[in-house]
């Protein structure tokens, strides 16, 4: 499946929501320190509800730790300064969708690291700064998963056909 990576996340409910997102999509969630909170913090657990045990979560002390853990995967750095839209990528299982912190985004050295395959953006109206971190990750992960026909998703029961 796909991998979501947050570099130095600061807001506990965003990471809690990402834990829930990972559990519901089969994605891995990677967090790169420093974290702006403790993972056992009440707000993280509340946003993630009871999904913590269902999500694959890895914490890395440094960005180099992330690079080592995901190599040789393709890494897509999400940044408002990119020229390429996230929908212009043909995602493959194992790809890493990398996002920066809520207040500053990805540091330039991380966004332009040699491990980054491409920088991509989520389109927004002029004058907008950024989307909520958890929302941006959800948009990206669902696009990547959609491109693979939601492989592994539960099938919904269909209501009986209406007659007459």
Buried (B, 14 or more C-beta within 10 A) or exposed (E): BBBBBBBBBBBBBBBBBBBBBBBBBBBBBBBBBEBBBEBEBEBBBEBBEEBBEBBBBBEBEEBEBBBEBBEEBBBBBBBBEBEEEBBEBEBEBEBBBBBBBBEEBBBEEBBEBEBBBBBBBBEEEEEEEBBEBBBBBBBBBBBBBEBBEEEEEEEEEEEEEEEE
